[in-house]
Amino acid sequence: MNISIEVSYYPLQEQYLVPIQAFIDRLNTYDSLVIKTNGMSTQVFGEYDDVFGAISTEIKKSFEVPHSVFVLKVINADLQEIPGQ
């Protein structure tokens, strides 16, 4: 099953851009996923197990930064495949 996850990451610190970019860079190393970013969130597309495995691993690494907040929207479809999305 292909899914889509929209991730918003909020490191609660003054230098917030560095951990956000590191999170995005790490996600981009997964060849089985399609990653798209914009000013508000990162979208991750792929097979359910691949997406959740990557997201879980990378959120855990990001939690090394104190007081990190993640907001996820999970859709049980690949929104890249739906016309008009």
Buried (B, 14 or more C-beta within 10 A) or exposed (E): EBBBBBBEBEBEEEEBEEBBEBBBEBBEEBEEBBBEBEEEBBBBBBBEEBBBBBBEEBBEEBEEBEEBEBEEEBBEEBBEEEEEE
